[in-house]
Structures are given as structure tokens and as C-alpha cells.
Amino acid sequence: NDVDYLTAEQEDAVTIAQANAPLTEHSKFVNERVKSRFKGEFPIVTPDNVEYMDVAPAQIVSAAAALIPFLEHDDANRALMGSNMQRQAVPLLRPEAPIVGTGMEKKVAADSRAIIVAEDDGVVEYVDSDKIVVKYDINPNSIEAITSFNDLRRVTYRLIKFHGTNQETCINQRPVVHEGQRVNKGSVIADGASTDQGELALGRNVLVAFMPWRGYNFEDAIIISNKVVSEDVYTSIHIEEFELQVRETKRGEEELTREIPNVSEEAVKNLDENGIIREGAEVKEGDILIGKITPKGETDPTPEEKLLRAIFGDKAGDVKDASLKAPPGLKGTVIKTRLFSRKRKDNEAKKVEKKQLETLEVEHMQRLAAHYQKLVEKLTKLSEGDATTGIRDLDGSIVLRSGTTIKDTTFSSLEDVTKLDYTLDWFESKRLNSHINVLYKNYFDVQSDLEEEFKREKVKITTGDELPPGIVQLAKVYVAKKRKLAVGDKMAGRHGNKGVVAKIVPVEDMPFLPNGTPVDIILNPLGVPSRMNLGQLYETALGWAGKVLGVKFATPIFDGAKLEDVEDWMNKASLSEGSKTELYDGRSGEKFHQRVTCGYIYMLKLSHLVDDKIHARSIGPYSLITQQPLGGKAQFGGQRFGEMEVWALEGYGSSHILQEILTVKSDDVAGRAKVYEAIVKGENLQEPNVPESFNVLIKELQGLGLDIKIN
């Protein structure tokens, strides 16, 4: 088994046979003609022309593509979409490993470090949702245990709980063991996001029927049973982070507070004294998340402000509300809040700082002393009863003479054993000398960790949190949102078969199998032939057999199940040929005319959720130059009506709508105000004026030195 590693250029210059080409026991090719690849072509050559052979069939594709079962039956374009869309899968609340996989799922999950595995054989001592304690079968008198300063026998694993990601999804680890359970080295003890028993689990296995249904799955749309929604099959948790900065302004410092002018007590009932919302509070759009006031400029107060100052004193007049409010569409629970502050420099703060530093110093010295004591005990345990060949300190002066026998008090009576030169041989036994060497190295490693930790804590106390210049405080609020599957959410399989949920149908209206089981999801059969991703049909058939028999399949790409294998398993499960079955209409109870392809398919929910995309605007911000509405949800912008959309309205002759869209709904500044006025007063709309973009064009041309006059 001689393995060579070739660069792309080297690989291009040689003829390579496929990994699954049949061989005799003497490693000779069985067939007279061998499929191979050479310079991007795939010639069939004689065995004597073959220079190399692949190690595994999956080596020519990426990890993502190697997760697609029956990849060899999919068109390349769809396989590309499939491998890309697996990266966009949202971690579900209850993930489930696929019935039909490729055998790579465990490897990918383990190598992604999403899961926690046992480091050795042992017993689980304690489990809760936050931590797992495992007692490993390591002899406390073994050399590994004696030379280590960490407790190798009892290891505590802290689990990541509901931690937000950059995609606003959620990482959460769950224990999969129970107290008293024996674990072996490498076995899974905690699942992470999108893993199930240590296997990658990006979606769920659902019962599918390939059929049109009342036109609702036209153009790749997907129909979902209400059961899928109510049982939280595709429910996920999303964590959104909100932050607010407190700055030094020319008029004074901004301030975080719950004392906000002109705001009811009801609106600030969930804020603490720093103006930050309490953890556990339910929030909806418009709620105050972080209360902040900003000093106002010295302008002439309006009569209302004068009145307020007269009633409430000076405070209400000189600050304005600059709080952070929940954006449109938000509904969730506050799960965490953080407040970062720069250091204050007054006397009170200095006193507190001094006290904190003293406490930290004492704790650090205690830790170092305990660590030193451990070293003395371990040295004694290793060498008690042995005669030394002489021990010197780092200066070279003799500390213990040659022939001295080590007693239980020998090392504890020395002033400082860390000053001994452990690189020299202390004893006749080479093994003992190397153990002492390892012991000292481990000691200094842990000591430097303790020193680093102490420095970090000290810097935290003396300088406070690191914030950009000009920012005094930074408040963060994390809101968790539970997202059930909704109409408009994007879903996909692993074969590039993507679509949007178009209708959620009551479970009693869904088509059902002869045994009364309603299907979970209906896909349009027209999505298969022209796309040429037949892998989904193989997966559906084999998935059904696996579900009935209670087995899971690993079908590696280019080397997996053939049509005959799938048919064999279908027969074992007593399922009809080709995975086609009679189906009954849930609405009328009548049988459909044709038999329908049914089975279990693995579907993912992708991170293109309708709740994040839905957006509406009436009046909002305008661009300064063109005076047209801004674009995009983040800017609370309008819908873009482009050149081609204009042609569509022109083609219909919809002149009034077109005129409105190009003027008063966009950049006719005077006309916008007039329309508002007319609507309020209930009058007819006036004729539109010249759009601002026309004026911009004129100015641009004048900038080129062209004088334009309009008659």
C-alpha cells in the first residue's frame, strides 16, 4: 500500500485508475479495459497504461459534496447547489441524522469539533445540561498521573449553551450520556449544533410524496403538513445581538439610565438602573432595550419645553432620548446582557481598585504555593528510597551529595526545589531522570498559565474593558427568537432540490398512504426530469426501506448502492417496486388516479428565513442626492422599480400608476408633501412636479459646461 501525494500539476501528467476498479489478490486488474482519468479526460485504457490508482472514490470531491448520497446520479450543476446549500442549513432544535448517508457524517462532525468525545475509557460521574464529569480508568500511581499537574482521572467538560453565531443561529451542546454509563475512548458524550449521536445532522427525515397538489407546488414551491410545524420538526433558535455605545460629546457625556424624558413608567418597567433590559424579559418591536440620554444643544426652548422645565425642573429640558429600541418584526426573549466600561479615575474608584488588586494578589500567591507543594509531593513519590548521584542547583553548587537516599522530607526541607538543575542526571536510572524532566516541564507550563491568568485579571481591574477611543461604555443585549417553519421559508434537499414553502396544510387534508399515514411534505415531480438530479429518487426509495426496517444506510459516492441493491432493500421491507404507492386524497378520501412516488427524503431548512426578509415601508428615509427612497431592509428602504419593471407597466399602458411611481412615490419632493396634504384633507391629488433626479441630470450636464434650457 504505497501512497504517493501528487500536486495538481503532477496529477495532470499521469493516468490514474478509479479506486473501485476490481483487483485480483495479487493487486492486478481483473478487467482488460480500465476506466481512468488523464488531463481532464476519462479514457478507458489497458492495465499496463495505468500509472496510479486512487485511494478512495470520494477523494476527487470536497467534504460537502462527499456528504451527498447517490452523487453519481446527479447533474453537476445541481450537485454544486446541493453542496453549497448544506453550508446554509440552520441548526435545528431537534436535529436528526439522515437515514441515507454516505458514511462521512461521523467524520465531518468529529473533525468540526462540534461534539465532545471521551479521551479514554471511564465512567460518567455526573451529568447536567451545563457540564459532564467523567472519571477515567487511569491508575493514580501511573507515571502519567504522577508527572501531570492536571487531574487526569476526573475531567469536567463544560458545555456551550445557546451561544450566538455570526449567522445569528445558535450553538448548543447537549449531553448524550447518563450518570453511571461506561464510555470508551473516542465515544461521543455530548452532541453539538447540527449533530445527532456524533453524526452530522443538518435536517430531518420526512415522508415525501412527489405529486402536484391543487397548484400550490407550482414552480418548485413546497407544501408542508401542519404536523411538521406543530411538532417543531424544523423549529430553530436564533440569537440576535444589539449594541449601543455611550460616547463623549462636545456638550457632555451621554448616559445609560432608566430615567428617560417623556417616556411612560410602563415602557421602562423592565430596565435596570443602568437602563439595560433585564434577562428573561419578553420583547416585541418598539420596546426599549437600552435606555440612553444625550445632552441637548443650547437652542431656544420651545413653549412646550419651557412649560416642562417649569413643572419638572431643569432636567427634562437639557437631554434627549437616544435609547435603542427593538427593530420592526422582533419578538423574543432577552437571554444575556453585557456592559463594558472604561475605568473611572476618581478617589472612590481608586480605593475599590486597590482592594480588588490586594485580594487578587493573595489568591494568586495561594495558588502558586499549592502548585509548589504538589511538585514537592510528586518529586518525593517518584524518587523516595532511591540514592542520588548528586543534585546541583542552577548556579552549579551541590545541594544533595552523591549517595544521599531520598526520604519523604528530603525535598520539603530544601528552600526552593524549582531552583534545582533538572536537566542534569540526578539518579542512575535513565527512566527516572526522564520522568523528573517531564515533571518539571509540566510544572513550569502550569505555572506560566497561572501567571498569565493573574496578569489578565490584573489588567482587567486596572484598565477596565478595552473600548475604542471616544467610547465610554458599550452595552450589549442578546435576544433569542424561536422560529417555526413558515410560509416563505427556503428549504432544500442534498441534491440541489430547493424550494420555498408555499402552503402549510392541515394534517387531515394531506394525501395519505393506504395504511392511513399522512405525508409530511409534497414536492413537484416536474422538479426532477429537467434538473437531472435523480439522486433524490434513489434516496427517497432507500430512505423508506430504512425507515420501515429501522436501519440506516451509508452509500459512499461512486461506490455505493446500485439500483439492484435499492430494489433488494425495498423487497425486504415489503414495499412496492419503484417506491410508487397508491395515495388517497385527504380532502375527499378518494384514491388518486395514478400511483405516486413516496418515501423518506432528507430536507434542510436554509438560513433564508422569511421573517428576516419581509419588509414594508410607507414613509422613510430618502437619499440626499437623488431624493429617492433608500434601498434595503436595514435602511428601511423602498422597493426598487427598475428599468425593466417600467417597460412592463408601459406595455400594459398603466400610465397613472407609472407616473405616480416615478414621481410622488419616489423623488418629486414637493409632490410628496402635497400628496400627504391631499390625503389628510380628503382632496384630489394635484399634477406631479419635476422629479429630483431630472434636476440632478441637468446639474451634471451643467458641470460638463452644457447649458440646458427647458421650454
C-alpha positions in Angstrom: 0.0 0.0 0.0 2.4 2.6 -1.2 0.7 6.0 -1.2 2.1 9.0 -3.2 0.8 12.6 -2.7 0.6 14.4 -6.1 0.2 18.1 -6.7 -2.4 19.2 -9.3 0.3 19.6 -12.0 1.7 16.1 -11.3 -1.7 14.5 -11.3 -2.5 16.0 -14.7 0.5 14.3 -16.2 -0.3 10.7 -15.2 -3.0 8.2 -16.0 -5.0 7.3 -12.8 -7.4 4.4 -12.4 -10.5 4.6 -10.3 -10.3 3.5 -6.6 -13.0 0.9 -7.0 -11.6 -0.9 -10.1 -11.7 -4.6 -9.3 -8.3 -6.2 -8.5 -7.1 -9.8 -8.0 -5.5 -10.9 -4.7 -2.1 -10.1 -6.3 -3.2 -6.5 -6.9 -3.6 -6.9 -10.7 -6.5 -5.5 -12.6 -9.3 -8.1 -13.2 -10.7 -6.4 -16.4 -8.7 -6.0 -19.6 -10.0 -2.4 -20.0 -9.8 0.0 -17.1 -11.7 3.3 -16.6 -9.2 6.1 -15.8 -8.6 9.8 -15.9 -5.9 11.7 -17.7 -5.7 15.5 -18.3 -9.4 16.1 -17.6 -10.5 13.3 -20.0 -11.8 9.9 -18.9 -10.2 7.3 -21.3 -10.7 3.5 -21.0 -7.1 2.1 -21.2 -5.3 -1.2 -20.8 -3.9 -2.1 -17.4 -0.3 -1.6 -18.5 -1.0 2.1 -19.3 -2.2 2.8 -15.7 0.4 4.6 -13.6 -1.6 5.3 -10.4 -4.8 4.3 -8.7 -7.0 6.5 -6.4 -7.1 5.7 -2.7 -10.8 6.3 -2.3 -13.6 7.1 -4.8 -14.6 10.2 -2.8 -11.1 11.8 -2.9 -12.0 13.8 -6.1 -14.7 15.9 -4.4 -14.9 18.2 -1.4 -16.2 17.2 2.1 -19.5 18.9 1.4 -20.0 17.0 -1.9 -18.9 13.8 -0.3 -22.0 14.1 2.0 -24.4 13.8 -0.9 -25.6 10.2 -1.3 -26.0 8.9 -4.9 -24.0 11.9 -6.1 -23.2 9.9 -9.3 -26.8 10.1 -10.3 -27.0 14.0 -10.0 -26.2 16.5 -12.7 -23.0 18.6 -11.8 -24.9 21.9 -11.6 -27.4 20.5 -9.0 -24.6 18.7 -7.1 -22.9 22.1 -6.8 -26.1 23.7 -5.4 -26.5 20.8 -3.1 -23.0 21.0 -1.6 -23.3 24.8 -1.3 -26.8 24.7 0.4 -25.7 22.2 3.0 -23.5 25.1 4.4 -26.6 27.3 4.7 -28.6 24.8 6.8 -29.9 26.2 10.1 -29.1 24.2 13.2 -32.4 22.8 14.3 -33.8 22.5 17.8 -34.1 18.7 17.3 -31.6 17.5 14.7 -31.8 14.0 13.2 -29.1 12.1 11.3 -30.1 11.1 7.8 -31.4 7.5 7.2 -29.4 7.5 3.9 -25.9 9.0 4.3 -22.5 8.4 2.7 -20.6 7.3 5.8 -18.8 10.7 6.0 -21.3 12.2 8.5 -19.4 10.9 11.6 -16.0 12.1 10.3 -17.2 15.5 9.4 -19.0 16.0 12.8 -15.9 14.8 14.7 -13.4 16.9 12.7 -15.6 20.0 13.1 -15.0 19.8 16.8 -18.8 20.4 17.4 -19.0 17.3 19.6 -17.2 16.2 22.8 -15.6 12.8 22.8 -14.2 10.7 25.7 -10.4 10.9 26.0 -10.1 7.4 27.5 -12.1 4.6 28.9 -14.1 5.5 32.0 -17.4 6.1 33.8 -19.7 9.1 33.7 -19.8 10.5 37.3 -22.2 13.5 36.8 -24.3 14.9 34.0 -26.5 18.0 33.7 -27.2 20.4 30.8 -24.1 22.5 31.6 -21.4 20.0 32.4 -20.3 16.4 32.3 -17.8 14.9 34.7 -16.0 11.7 33.6 -13.8 9.6 35.8 -11.2 7.9 33.6 -9.7 4.5 34.3 -6.2 5.9 34.9 -4.1 4.4 37.8 -3.3 7.3 40.2 0.1 5.7 40.7 0.9 5.6 37.0 3.7 7.7 35.6 1.2 9.8 33.5 -0.8 10.6 36.6 2.3 11.4 38.8 4.0 13.7 36.2 0.8 15.6 35.3 -0.4 18.6 37.3 -3.9 18.3 36.0 -6.4 15.8 37.4 -6.3 13.2 34.6 -8.7 10.9 36.4 -11.6 13.2 36.9 -12.2 15.6 33.9 -15.0 18.2 33.8 -16.4 19.1 30.3 -18.3 22.4 30.2 -20.9 22.5 27.5 -21.6 25.5 25.3 -25.2 26.7 25.9 -27.2 28.8 23.4 -24.3 30.7 22.1 -24.9 33.1 19.2 -23.0 32.8 15.9 -22.2 35.4 13.2 -25.2 34.0 11.2 -27.5 34.7 14.1 -28.0 31.0 14.6 -27.4 29.2 17.8 -24.7 26.7 19.0 -25.9 24.5 21.8 -24.3 21.3 23.2 -26.4 18.5 24.7 -25.2 15.5 26.8 -25.9 12.1 25.2 -24.7 10.0 28.2 -26.2 9.4 31.7 -24.7 9.0 35.1 -23.0 5.7 35.7 -22.6 4.9 32.0 -19.3 3.4 30.8 -17.7 5.2 28.0 -14.9 4.1 25.7 -12.1 6.2 24.2 -13.4 8.2 21.3 -17.1 7.7 22.1 -19.4 10.7 21.9 -20.5 12.2 25.3 -22.1 15.4 24.0 -23.7 16.5 20.8 -23.3 19.9 19.3 -25.3 22.1 16.9 -26.5 20.0 13.9 -25.2 16.7 15.2 -27.1 13.6 16.3 -25.2 10.9 18.3 -22.0 12.2 16.9 -23.2 12.2 13.3 -23.7 15.4 11.2 -27.4 16.2 11.2 -28.3 19.2 9.2 -32.0 18.5 8.7 -34.8 15.9 9.2 -36.1 12.8 7.5 -39.6 13.5 6.3 -42.2 11.4 4.4 -42.5 12.9 0.9 -44.9 12.4 -2.0 -43.9 13.6 -5.5 -47.1 14.9 -6.9 -48.9 18.2 -7.9 -51.4 19.3 -5.2 -54.0 21.9 -6.2 -51.3 24.0 -8.0 -49.7 25.0 -4.7 -46.3 23.4 -5.5 -46.1 25.1 -8.9 -42.5 26.4 -9.8 -40.6 24.5 -7.1 -42.9 25.5 -4.3 -43.2 23.1 -1.3 -46.3 22.0 0.6 -45.8 21.2 4.2 -48.2 19.3 6.6 -49.2 21.3 9.7 -47.9 18.4 11.8 -44.4 19.3 10.8 -44.9 22.8 12.3 -46.8 21.7 15.4 -44.2 19.0 16.3 -41.3 21.5 15.9 -39.7 19.4 13.3 -38.0 22.4 11.6 -38.0 24.8 14.6 -34.7 26.6 15.2 -33.5 29.2 17.7 -31.8 32.4 16.5 -29.9 34.8 18.7 -29.6 38.5 17.7 -27.1 40.9 19.2 -28.0 44.5 19.8 -25.4 47.1 21.0 -25.4 50.7 22.0 -22.3 52.9 22.5 -22.1 55.7 25.1 -19.8 58.5 23.8 -18.2 61.7 25.0 -19.9 64.5 23.1 -19.0 68.2 22.9 -21.9 69.0 25.1 -21.0 66.4 27.8 -21.1 62.7 28.3 -24.1 60.5 27.2 -25.5 58.4 30.0 -27.2 54.9 30.3 -30.2 55.3 32.5 -33.8 54.3 33.0 -34.8 57.9 33.7 -35.7 58.8 30.1 -37.6 62.1 29.4 -41.2 61.8 28.1 -41.4 58.0 28.4 -44.1 56.2 30.5 -43.2 54.1 33.5 -44.7 51.1 31.6 -42.1 51.4 28.9 -39.1 51.3 31.3 -40.5 48.7 33.8 -38.0 46.1 32.6 -34.9 48.3 32.6 -32.3 48.1 35.5 -30.6 51.2 37.0 -28.2 51.2 34.0 -31.1 51.3 31.6 -30.4 47.8 30.3 -33.3 45.4 29.9 -33.4 42.6 32.4 -32.5 39.0 31.3 -35.6 36.9 30.7 -37.8 39.8 29.6 -40.1 39.2 26.6 -39.5 41.9 23.9 -41.5 43.0 20.9 -40.9 45.7 18.3 -40.7 49.2 19.6 -39.7 48.1 23.2 -36.7 49.9 24.8 -33.8 47.5 25.0 -31.2 50.0 26.3 -32.1 53.4 27.8 -29.7 56.3 26.9 -29.9 60.1 27.2 -27.8 62.6 25.2 -27.1 66.2 26.2 -29.0 68.6 24.0 -27.5 71.8 22.4 -28.2 75.2 23.8 -31.1 76.1 21.5 -34.0 78.3 22.2 -36.5 76.1 24.0 -40.0 75.8 22.5 -43.0 76.9 24.6 -43.7 73.2 25.4 -40.2 72.7 26.7 -40.4 75.9 28.8 -43.6 74.5 30.4 -41.9 71.2 31.1 -38.9 72.9 32.7 -41.3 75.0 34.8 -43.0 71.8 36.0 -40.2 69.2 36.3 -37.2 71.5 36.9 -34.2 71.7 34.6 -33.5 68.0 33.9 -36.2 67.2 31.4 -35.2 70.0 29.1 -31.4 69.6 28.5 -31.3 65.9 27.5 -33.0 64.0 24.7 -33.9 60.3 24.4 -31.4 58.3 22.4 -32.5 54.8 23.5 -32.1 51.6 21.5 -35.5 50.2 20.6 -36.3 46.8 19.2 -36.5 46.9 15.4 -39.6 46.1 13.4 -40.7 42.4 13.5 -38.7 41.4 16.5 -40.3 39.1 19.0 -38.2 37.1 21.5 -36.6 36.7 24.9 -33.6 38.5 26.4 -31.1 35.8 27.3 -28.0 37.8 28.1 -26.8 41.3 28.7 -23.3 42.7 28.9 -22.0 46.1 30.0 -18.4 47.2 29.2 -17.0 50.3 30.9 -13.8 52.3 30.7 -12.1 52.9 34.0 -13.2 55.8 36.2 -10.4 57.8 37.8 -12.0 59.3 40.9 -10.8 58.5 44.5 -13.7 56.1 45.3 -12.9 54.1 42.2 -9.2 54.0 43.1 -10.0 52.7 46.6 -12.1 49.9 45.2 -9.4 49.1 42.6 -6.7 48.8 45.4 -8.8 46.4 47.4 -9.6 44.2 44.4 -5.8 44.1 43.5 -4.9 43.1 47.1 -7.4 40.2 47.0 -6.2 39.1 43.6 -2.6 39.1 44.8 -3.4 37.0 47.9 -5.4 34.4 45.8 -2.6 34.2 43.2 0.1 33.5 45.9 -2.1 30.8 47.4 -2.5 29.1 44.0 1.3 29.2 43.4 2.0 27.8 46.9 -0.4 24.9 46.4 1.2 24.3 43.0 4.7 24.2 44.5 3.5 21.8 47.2 2.2 19.5 44.5 5.7 19.5 42.9 7.4 18.6 46.1 4.9 15.7 46.7 5.3 14.3 43.2 9.2 14.5 43.3 9.1 12.6 46.6 6.6 10.0 45.2 8.8 9.4 42.1 12.2 9.1 43.8 11.6 8.1 47.5 14.1 5.3 48.5 16.4 5.9 45.6 20.1 7.0 46.0 21.0 10.2 44.1 24.2 10.6 42.1 24.3 14.3 43.3 21.8 17.2 42.8 23.0 20.7 42.0 21.2 24.0 41.7 21.2 26.3 38.7 24.4 28.0 39.9 26.2 24.7 39.9 26.6 24.4 43.7 25.9 21.0 45.3 22.5 20.7 47.1 22.4 16.9 47.8 25.7 14.9 47.8 26.1 11.7 45.7 24.8 8.6 47.6 22.2 10.5 49.5 19.0 8.4 49.8 15.8 10.4 49.2 13.4 10.4 52.2 9.9 11.7 52.5 11.2 15.0 54.0 14.3 15.4 51.7 12.7 17.8 49.1 10.3 19.5 51.5 13.3 20.6 53.7 15.0 22.3 50.7 14.5 26.0 50.3 13.3 26.0 46.7 13.2 22.9 44.5 12.4 25.0 41.4 16.0 26.3 41.6 17.4 22.8 41.1 19.0 22.0 37.7 16.6 19.2 36.5 18.4 19.0 33.1 21.3 17.1 34.8 21.0 13.4 35.7 20.0 13.0 39.4 19.9 9.2 39.5 21.4 6.1 37.9 18.1 5.2 36.3 17.6 7.0 32.9 13.9 6.3 33.1 13.6 8.1 36.4 15.7 11.0 35.2 13.4 11.4 32.1 10.3 11.3 34.4 11.7 14.1 36.6 12.4 16.1 33.4 8.8 15.7 32.2 7.5 16.6 35.7 9.5 19.9 35.8 8.4 20.8 32.3 4.7 20.2 33.2 5.2 22.2 36.4 6.6 25.3 34.6 3.9 25.0 31.9 1.1 25.2 34.5 3.0 27.9 36.4 3.2 30.1 33.3 -0.6 29.6 32.8 -1.3 30.7 36.3 0.9 33.8 35.8 -0.8 34.7 32.5 -4.2 34.3 34.2 -3.1 36.6 37.0 -1.8 39.3 34.5 -5.1 39.2 32.6 -7.2 39.6 35.7 -4.9 42.5 36.9 -5.2 44.3 33.6 -9.0 43.9 33.7 -9.1 45.6 37.2 -6.6 48.4 36.4 -7.7 49.4 32.8 -11.3 48.2 32.6 -12.6 46.9 29.3 -10.8 47.8 26.1 -13.1 50.2 24.2 -12.4 52.2 21.0 -11.4 55.9 21.6 -14.2 58.3 22.4 -16.5 55.5 23.7 -17.0 55.4 27.5 -19.4 52.4 27.8 -20.7 49.7 25.5 -23.9 47.8 26.3 -24.9 44.6 24.5 -28.3 42.8 24.6 -28.8 39.3 23.2 -32.3 38.3 22.2 -33.3 34.7 21.4 -36.1 34.1 18.9 -37.9 30.8 18.2 -38.5 30.4 14.6 -41.1 27.8 13.4 -41.3 26.8 9.8 -43.4 29.4 8.0 -44.7 30.1 4.5 -41.9 31.8 2.6 -39.0 29.9 4.3 -36.5 28.3 1.9 -35.9 24.5 2.2 -33.7 22.2 0.2 -32.6 18.6 -0.1 -29.0 17.5 -0.6 -29.3 17.2 -4.4 -29.9 20.9 -5.2 -33.7 20.4 -5.0 -34.5 23.7 -3.4 -37.9 25.4 -3.0 -39.9 27.8 -0.9 -42.7 26.7 1.5 -45.9 27.9 -0.3 -48.6 26.4 1.9 -49.0 24.8 5.3 -51.9 22.3 5.0 -53.9 20.8 7.9 -52.8 17.3 8.5 -56.3 15.9 7.7 -56.1 17.4 4.2 -52.7 15.9 3.3 -52.7 12.9 1.0 -52.3 9.7 3.0 -50.9 6.2 2.4 -53.1 3.1 2.2 -52.3 2.4 5.9 -53.6 5.9 6.8 -50.3 7.7 7.3 -50.4 11.3 6.0 -47.4 12.5 4.1 -45.3 15.3 5.7 -44.2 17.2 2.5 -45.3 17.3 -1.1 -42.7 18.1 -3.8 -43.5 18.8 -7.5 -42.4 15.8 -9.7 -41.6 18.4 -12.5 -38.6 19.5 -10.5 -36.8 16.2 -11.3 -36.6 15.4 -15.0 -35.2 18.6 -16.4 -32.9 19.1 -13.4 -31.5 15.6 -13.8 -30.9 15.1 -10.1 -32.2 11.6 -9.8 -30.2 11.0 -6.6 -33.2 12.3 -4.7 -35.4 9.5 -6.1 -32.8 6.8 -5.0 -32.6 8.5 -1.6 -36.4 8.6 -1.3 -36.8 4.8 -2.1 -33.9 3.6 0.1 -34.9 6.0 2.9 -38.4 4.4 3.0 -36.9 0.9 3.3 -34.6 2.1 6.0 -37.5 3.7 8.0 -39.6 0.5 7.7 -36.7 -1.8 8.7 -35.2 0.5 11.3 -31.8 0.6 9.6 -29.5 3.4 8.4 -27.5 3.3 5.2 -24.1 4.6 4.3 -23.8 4.7 0.5 -20.3 6.2 -0.4 -20.2 8.3 -3.6 -19.2 6.4 -6.8 -19.0 3.2 -4.7 -22.5 3.0 -3.1 -25.8 1.2 -3.6 -26.8 0.3 -7.2 -30.4 0.1 -8.4 -30.5 -3.6 -7.7 -29.3 -3.0 -4.1 -32.1 -0.5 -3.6 -34.7 -2.9 -5.0 -33.4 -5.7 -2.7 -33.9 -3.5 0.3 -37.4 -2.4 -0.9 -38.3 -6.1 -1.3 -37.0 -6.8 2.3 -39.2 -4.0 3.5 -42.2 -5.4 1.5 -42.5 -2.0 -0.3 -43.8 -1.7 -3.9 -41.4 -1.5 -6.8 -40.0 1.9 -7.7 -41.2 3.3 -4.4 -44.6 4.0 -6.0 -47.8 3.5 -4.0 -51.5 4.2 -4.1 -52.3 7.5 -2.3 -55.6 8.8 -1.1 -56.8 12.5 -1.1 -57.1 13.7 2.4 -59.9 16.1 1.5 -62.3 13.7 -0.2 -60.9 10.3 0.9 -60.8 9.2 -2.7 -57.9 7.4 -4.3 -55.7 9.3 -6.7 -55.8 8.0 -10.3 -52.1 7.4 -10.6 -49.7 5.7 -8.2 -47.3 8.2 -6.6 -43.6 8.0 -5.7 -43.4 8.2 -1.9 -40.6 7.7 0.6 -38.3 9.3 3.1 -36.2 12.3 2.0 -33.7 14.3 4.0 -34.7 18.0 3.9 -32.9 21.0 5.4 -34.2 24.4 6.4 -31.8 27.1 5.0 -30.9 30.4 6.6 -33.0 32.5 4.2 -36.0 32.9 6.5 -39.0 35.0 5.6 -39.1 36.7 8.9 -35.7 38.2 8.2 -36.6 39.3 4.7 -40.2 40.5 4.9 -40.3 44.3 4.9 -42.7 47.1 4.3 -42.4 50.9 4.1 -44.8 53.8 3.9 -42.7 56.9 4.7 -39.0 56.6 5.4 -35.5 57.9 4.8 -34.5 59.4 1.4 -31.1 59.6 -0.3 -29.6 63.1 -0.1 -28.5 63.5 -3.7 -31.3 61.8 -5.7 -34.1 62.3 -3.1 -35.2 58.8 -3.8 -36.0 56.3 -1.0 -33.0 54.3 0.3 -32.8 50.6 -0.6 -32.8 47.6 1.6 -34.4 46.4 4.8 -31.6 47.7 7.0 -32.1 51.3 5.8 -35.9 50.9 6.0 -35.8 51.4 2.2 -38.4 51.2 -0.6 -38.8 48.6 -3.3 -36.7 49.2 -6.4 -38.8 49.8 -9.6 -36.2 49.3 -12.3 -36.0 49.9 -16.0 -37.5 46.6 -16.9 -40.4 47.0 -14.5 -41.1 50.4 -16.1 -41.3 48.6 -19.5 -43.8 46.1 -18.1 -46.1 48.9 -17.0 -45.6 50.7 -20.3 -46.6 47.5 -22.1 -49.8 47.5 -20.1 -50.5 51.2 -20.6 -50.8 51.7 -16.9 -49.9 55.4 -17.2 -51.2 56.7 -13.9 -49.6 54.1 -11.8 -46.3 54.6 -13.7 -46.5 58.4 -13.3 -47.1 58.0 -9.5 -44.2 55.5 -9.1 -41.8 57.8 -11.0 -42.8 61.0 -9.2 -44.7 61.3 -5.9 -43.8 57.8 -4.6 -40.1 58.5 -5.4 -38.3 61.8 -5.9 -40.8 64.5 -6.5 -40.1 66.4 -3.2 -42.8 69.0 -3.4 -45.3 66.5 -4.8 -44.7 64.1 -1.8 -45.7 66.8 0.7 -48.7 67.7 -1.5 -50.0 64.1 -1.7 -49.8 63.8 2.1 -51.7 67.0 2.5 -54.3 65.9 -0.1 -54.8 62.5 1.7 -55.2 64.2 5.1 -57.7 66.8 3.8 -59.5 64.2 1.5 -58.9 66.3 -1.6 -57.9 65.1 -5.1 -54.2 64.7 -5.9 -52.5 67.5 -7.9 -50.4 67.1 -11.0 -46.9 65.9 -10.2 -43.9 68.1 -10.4 -40.4 67.5 -12.0 -38.6 64.6 -10.3 -35.4 65.5 -8.4 -33.3 63.0 -10.5 -34.1 65.1 -13.6 -32.6 68.1 -11.8 -29.5 66.0 -10.8 -29.1 65.2 -14.5 -29.3 68.9 -15.5 -26.7 69.8 -12.9 -24.5 67.0 -14.1 -24.7 68.3 -17.7 -24.1 71.9 -16.5 -21.0 70.6 -14.7 -19.8 69.5 -18.2 -20.3 73.0 -19.4 -23.5 72.3 -21.4 -26.2 74.9 -20.9 -29.7 73.3 -21.0 -33.0 75.2 -21.2 -36.4 73.6 -20.9 -39.3 75.1 -22.8 
